[in-house]
Amino acid sequence: MLDLMPEPVARLTPARTAIPIAGGAAGGRAGERPVQVRPVPIDGGGPVPLSFSTSTRGARGKPPRHFVDLTPEQRVEAVAELGEKPFRSKQLATHYFAHLTADAAEMTDLPQATRDRLVAALFPDLLTAARTLTADAGTTVKTLWHLFDGAKVESVLMRYPNRTTLCVSSQAGCGMACPFCATGQLGLTRNLSTAEIVEQVRSAARSLADGDLPGGPARLSNLVFMGMGEPLANYRAVMESVRRLVAPAPDGFGMSARNITVSTVGLVPAMDKLAREGIPVTLALSLHAPDDELRSELVPVNTRWSVDEALDSARNYFEVTGRRVSIEYALIKDMNDHAWRADLLGTKLNARGRGWVHVNPIPLNPTPGSIWTASDPVVERVFVDRLRAHGIPTTVRDTRGSDIDGACGQLAAEEE
Ligand code: SAH
């Protein structure tokens, strides 16, 4: 357990405490189907089980009610219950969504007593920054948040020359138990509320607007649900947060839906439901293997919805929304990086049509305690070339922040 530092601390190489996983990489010569070995936990506790319900690690209450959890009508009611005029609701929304503040001191167009009362009742502090780590000359900032009940989540803000991207968490922990993912080893603690998700966004957007990142003040342009948790397992709160993100100010941040990516292990009924929402967010499917045998090891929910079912649903998403789907594929050395698997993936994608999908191979970001590593660069190159030979647009994901464990719940795992 690391000390919690109340002040932002830049630590590029955080001390690692072992988390209870050990990888079982498969051997096998080129062209051979390797033997897959399920990772064996070093504490002998067995693999993390797949779970759709929260852990029994203490009964956790709901986060306190926050302005952002309420619909515009409910906000008016809440303000009236506090003895204030309905138009105050709109002023509060403007402060929150347009000025990116929940600080009474900044709401100078409201009388002092009014703003103090409204903020105390409607803007509880839901997130407390416990640690901040930076990388890439300050253009990548990762924050570890403590929630009201001590649960921990992370978000990562990345500034690029032509865009800014925030990676947010949708759950504390995760129940999907993917063995290569640090968050997957934690189990699920609980779902985040709408406001807990949106507060990650407001905080990042404010930090950009204030010019905290090198390059001067900027707007938040892109958002990915690729932090901790399985967003489609917390469907309601995630969709409500998306509605707040895309609603024009003052009811929301006015972001473009197409710049919001929801990444999923492949919860098929929820993917089908998302297609029917009429909000054209980008869908990313974490495939990681084109065959059920291996995918059931890497993404245990595959035992419920198979590769073909997940791909059919992804294709349906494209048909209904017109949005090209991303396939995520973490390249794990000698595990899933074989040329024949690239061919099988290309064949399965093309069997469902052309132009509907692109593939994002991601070099594995090794988690502490696991012996799995990223693929050899030459093997990665071959994998990408094979996919492209099938006509599949393929771009290797850049691995920003991997030196601060940027990708996958590792910071929170360290503290458990
Ligand atoms: N639950 C969602 C969001 C998770 S994180 C999902 O699974 O899609 C976003 C992506 O990071 C997923 O594709 C996930 O499989 C991948 N990922 C997790 N751990 C990783 C690791 N150690 N290295 C590389 N990618 C990883």
Residues whose N, C-alpha, C, O or C-beta is under 5 A from the ligand:
A	BS01	SAH	F180 C181 A182 F225 M226 G227 G229 E230 P231 S263 T264 V265 S286 E328 A330 I362 P363 L364 N365 P366 C408
